[in-house]
Amino acid sequence: MSDIERRPDEARAAEVSASPRRWLVLMAYAIVYLVWGSTYLAILFAIETLPPFLMAATRFLVAGGAMYWFARRVSGAAAPTRDQWRAAAIVGVLLIVFGNGLVVWSELRVASGVTALIVGVVPCCMVLLDWLRPRGTRPAAHVVAGLALGLAGLFVLIGPDALMGGGRADLLGVAALVVASFSWAAGSIYSRHAPLPRSPVLATGMQMFAGSAGLAVLALLHGETEHLGATHVSLLSIAGWLYLVVFGSIVAFTAYIWLLRVSTIARVSTHAYVNPVVAVLLGYVIAAEPLTPRMIVAAVVIVGGVLLITLAPRRAQAAS
């Protein structure tokens, strides 16, 4: 066993300190911004004729299996240890089972563009969890203001007049999205210090394996195995599923896990306010989903709150 394998924390610190090429970082951000913004619409298409948890479970099983095979057989990554599997399972449950699975299920009740807007409060969740964890960081005044602004935007989005003026949103779907946002934030923060393999491809594949197992359990509990007839699956749902496997999982998820290692939580979390813009525009143009004044106001308020949280610290650091 090498020194790197015996000292994962030191290896991870060395990996983060080594500055990656700028074009690689920019390309990774572009992938996460644009691809994940489009996956909300792909999920909507996929679950038109596919059960939501079963769709997500098979998506991550296929993508995770392909990535694990590539990392071990092609790239020659070492076999993961028991501690690495345990860490990958925790991240997989937080990010994939609850973070992604609840988002997929919620789109049965909430329009894809609205879903992306609600998930846009993920950075707010990250700030709260970072404060509440042991020896956490107390948020500054501008962070508290940003949290309040983000919550105000959420209230505008799901206001009392029949939620989105009669659109496809209800309180249960919105509650699931809030839980998913906190779970995604917790998994992202934990993954930065977890004893995961150095290879982001291997680590991502392991997390997807664990996540697919959890989603399969939810599919069984939800009774989704009763709807497996292939004759009921549309070509549009198959196309959406394939897009999620290749681009949403293999490409974008790997880019996200890598960015968590080489960038800061604040910067990586900015995907949460770029994705809604992409999702709302695609939902409006392709799926004919409504783009109401309330959605536009909510988007501006939520994005403003998140910007206040994530960008103000950088200005303060630059001035110090």
C-alpha positions in Angstrom: 0.0 0.0 0.0 1.4 3.4 -1.0 1.8 6.5 1.2 -1.1 8.1 -0.7 -3.4 5.3 0.1 -2.4 5.3 3.7 -2.9 9.1 4.0 -6.1 10.0 2.0 -6.4 13.4 3.7 -2.9 14.4 2.7 -3.4 13.1 -0.8 -6.7 15.0 -1.2 -5.0 18.2 0.1 -2.2 17.8 -2.5 -4.8 17.2 -5.2 -6.8 20.4 -4.3 -3.7 22.5 -4.0 -2.5 21.5 -7.4 -4.1 24.1 -9.7 -5.9 22.5 -12.6 -5.8 24.1 -16.0 -8.2 27.0 -16.2 -9.9 25.8 -19.4 -10.7 22.4 -17.7 -12.3 24.2 -14.8 -14.3 26.5 -17.1 -15.4 23.5 -19.2 -16.5 21.6 -16.0 -18.6 24.6 -14.9 -20.1 24.9 -18.3 -21.1 21.3 -18.3 -22.6 21.4 -14.8 -24.5 24.7 -15.6 -25.9 23.7 -19.0 -26.3 20.0 -18.8 -27.9 19.9 -15.3 -30.2 22.8 -16.3 -31.5 20.6 -19.2 -31.9 17.4 -17.1 -35.0 18.8 -15.4 -36.7 18.6 -18.8 -35.2 15.2 -19.5 -36.5 13.9 -16.2 -40.0 15.2 -17.2 -39.9 13.3 -20.4 -38.5 10.1 -18.8 -41.1 9.9 -16.1 -44.0 10.3 -18.6 -44.1 6.5 -19.0 -41.4 5.3 -16.6 -41.9 5.0 -12.8 -39.8 7.8 -11.2 -37.7 5.8 -8.6 -37.2 2.9 -11.0 -36.2 5.2 -13.8 -33.6 6.9 -11.5 -32.3 3.6 -10.1 -31.6 2.1 -13.5 -30.1 5.4 -14.7 -27.5 5.4 -12.0 -27.0 1.6 -12.0 -26.0 1.7 -15.7 -24.0 4.9 -15.5 -22.3 3.8 -12.2 -21.5 0.4 -13.6 -19.9 1.9 -16.8 -17.8 4.3 -14.8 -16.7 1.7 -12.2 -15.6 -0.6 -15.1 -13.8 2.1 -16.9 -11.9 3.3 -13.8 -10.8 -0.2 -12.7 -10.2 -1.9 -16.1 -9.2 0.9 -18.4 -7.7 3.5 -16.1 -6.2 1.0 -13.7 -7.5 2.5 -10.5 -6.9 0.5 -7.3 -9.7 -1.5 -5.8 -11.5 0.7 -3.3 -11.2 0.0 0.4 -14.0 -0.7 2.9 -13.8 2.9 4.3 -14.0 4.2 0.7 -17.1 2.2 0.0 -18.7 3.4 3.3 -18.0 7.0 2.4 -19.3 6.5 -1.2 -22.4 4.9 0.2 -23.1 7.9 2.5 -22.5 10.4 -0.4 -24.6 8.3 -2.7 -27.6 8.2 -0.3 -27.4 11.9 0.3 -26.8 13.1 -3.3 -28.6 10.4 -5.3 -31.3 8.8 -3.2 -32.6 11.9 -1.5 -31.0 14.7 -3.4 -31.9 13.4 -6.9 -34.6 10.8 -6.2 -36.9 13.2 -4.5 -36.4 15.7 -7.3 -37.4 13.1 -9.8 -40.5 12.1 -7.8 -41.5 15.7 -7.3 -41.7 16.4 -11.0 -44.9 14.2 -11.0 -46.4 17.2 -9.0 -44.3 20.2 -9.9 -43.4 21.6 -13.3 -39.7 21.1 -14.3 -39.0 24.9 -14.4 -40.5 25.4 -11.0 -38.6 22.4 -9.7 -35.3 24.0 -10.8 -36.3 27.3 -9.2 -37.0 25.7 -5.8 -33.7 23.7 -6.0 -32.0 27.0 -6.5 -32.0 27.5 -2.7 -29.3 24.7 -2.4 -26.5 27.2 -1.6 -28.7 28.6 1.2 -28.9 25.1 2.6 -25.1 24.7 2.4 -24.6 27.9 4.4 -27.0 26.7 7.1 -25.5 23.2 7.4 -22.0 24.6 7.4 -23.1 26.8 10.4 -24.8 24.0 12.3 -22.1 21.4 11.9 -19.6 20.9 14.8 -17.1 23.9 14.8 -19.1 25.4 12.0 -18.8 28.9 10.6 -21.3 31.5 11.8 -22.8 33.3 8.7 -22.1 37.0 8.3 -24.9 39.6 8.0 -24.9 39.6 4.2 -25.3 35.8 4.3 -28.3 36.0 6.7 -29.8 38.6 4.3 -29.3 36.3 1.4 -31.0 33.5 3.2 -34.0 35.7 4.0 -34.1 36.8 0.4 -34.0 33.3 -0.9 -36.9 32.2 1.5 -38.9 35.2 0.3 -38.4 34.1 -3.3 -39.6 30.6 -2.3 -42.8 32.2 -0.7 -43.4 34.2 -3.9 -43.0 31.0 -6.0 -45.5 28.9 -3.9 -47.8 31.7 -2.8 -51.3 31.2 -1.5 -53.2 31.7 -4.8 -53.4 28.0 -5.7 -49.6 27.7 -6.1 -48.3 29.2 -9.3 -51.8 30.5 -10.3 -53.1 26.9 -10.8 -50.0 25.4 -12.2 -48.6 21.9 -11.5 -47.2 22.5 -8.0 -48.4 21.4 -4.6 -47.2 21.5 -1.0 -46.1 17.8 -0.9 -44.0 18.2 -4.0 -42.4 21.5 -2.7 -41.7 19.9 0.6 -39.9 17.0 -1.1 -37.8 19.5 -3.1 -36.8 21.3 0.1 -35.7 18.0 1.7 -33.8 17.1 -1.5 -32.0 20.5 -1.4 -30.8 20.0 2.2 -29.7 16.4 1.4 -27.8 17.6 -1.7 -26.1 20.3 0.3 -25.1 17.8 3.1 -23.7 15.3 0.6 -21.7 18.0 -1.2 -20.1 19.2 2.0 -19.4 15.7 3.3 -17.8 14.6 0.1 -15.1 17.3 0.3 -13.6 15.6 3.3 -14.7 12.0 2.9 -12.1 9.2 2.3 -13.1 8.7 -1.3 -10.8 7.3 -4.0 -8.6 9.8 -5.7 -10.1 9.0 -9.1 -13.2 11.1 -9.6 -14.5 8.5 -12.1 -14.2 5.7 -9.6 -15.6 7.7 -6.7 -18.6 8.8 -8.8 -19.3 5.2 -10.0 -19.2 3.9 -6.4 -21.6 6.7 -5.3 -24.0 5.8 -8.2 -23.9 2.1 -7.3 -24.9 3.0 -3.7 -27.5 5.5 -4.8 -29.1 3.1 -7.3 -29.5 0.5 -4.6 -31.3 3.0 -2.4 -33.5 4.1 -5.3 -34.4 0.5 -6.1 -35.6 0.0 -2.5 -37.8 3.1 -2.8 -39.1 1.8 -6.1 -40.1 -1.5 -4.4 -41.8 0.4 -1.5 -43.6 2.6 -4.0 -44.9 -0.4 -5.9 -43.3 0.6 -9.1 -42.3 -2.9 -10.2 -45.9 -3.4 -11.1 -45.4 -1.0 -14.1 -42.6 -2.7 -15.9 -44.4 -3.4 -19.2 -42.0 -2.3 -22.0 -45.0 -1.7 -24.3 -46.0 1.2 -22.1 -42.7 3.0 -22.4 -42.6 5.7 -25.0 -39.6 6.6 -27.3 -39.6 10.1 -25.7 -39.1 8.5 -22.2 -36.3 6.3 -23.5 -34.6 9.3 -25.1 -34.9 11.2 -21.8 -33.5 8.2 -19.8 -30.5 7.8 -22.2 -29.8 11.6 -22.0 -29.8 11.3 -18.2 -27.5 8.3 -18.2 -24.9 9.7 -20.5 -25.0 13.5 -20.0 -26.7 14.0 -16.6 -24.9 11.1 -14.8 -21.6 10.2 -16.5 -20.6 13.6 -17.8 -22.1 16.2 -15.5 -22.0 14.3 -12.2 -18.3 13.5 -12.7 -17.6 17.1 -13.5 -19.5 18.1 -10.3 -17.6 15.7 -8.1 -14.3 16.9 -9.6 -15.2 20.6 -9.0 -15.9 19.8 -5.4 -12.3 18.8 -5.1 -10.6 21.6 -7.0 -12.9 24.6 -6.2 -14.8 26.1 -3.3 -18.2 25.1 -2.1 -19.5 28.6 -2.7 -18.3 28.6 -6.3 -19.5 25.1 -7.1 -22.9 25.8 -5.6 -23.5 28.6 -8.1 -24.9 25.9 -10.5 -28.0 26.1 -8.4 -28.9 29.6 -9.7 -27.7 29.0 -13.3 -29.6 25.7 -13.7 -33.1 27.3 -13.1 -32.5 29.8 -15.8 -31.7 27.0 -18.3 -34.6 24.8 -17.0 -37.2 27.5 -17.2 -36.3 28.6 -20.7 -36.2 25.0 -22.0 -39.4 24.1 -20.2 -41.0 27.2 -21.9 -39.6 26.6 -25.4 -39.7 22.8 -25.6 -42.4 21.6 -23.2 -44.7 24.6 -23.5 -44.6 25.0 -19.7 -45.9 28.4 -18.5 -43.6 31.3 -17.9 -45.7 33.5 -15.6 -44.8 36.9 -14.1 -44.7 35.2 -10.7 -42.1 32.7 -11.9 -40.0 35.6 -13.2 -40.2 37.5 -10.0 -39.5 34.4 -7.9 -36.5 33.6 -10.1 -35.1 37.2 -9.7 -35.6 37.1 -5.9 -34.1 33.6 -5.4 -31.1 34.3 -7.6 -30.5 37.6 -5.8 -30.5 35.8 -2.5 -28.1 33.2 -3.7 -25.8 35.7 -5.3 -25.7 37.7 -2.1 -24.5 34.6 -0.2 -22.0 33.2 -2.7 -20.5 36.3 -4.3 -20.2 38.7 -1.3 -17.6 36.6 0.5 -15.3 36.8 -2.5 -15.6 40.6 -2.6 -14.8 40.7 1.1 -11.8 38.5 0.6 -10.5 40.6 -2.3 -10.8 43.7 -0.2 -9.0 42.3 2.8 
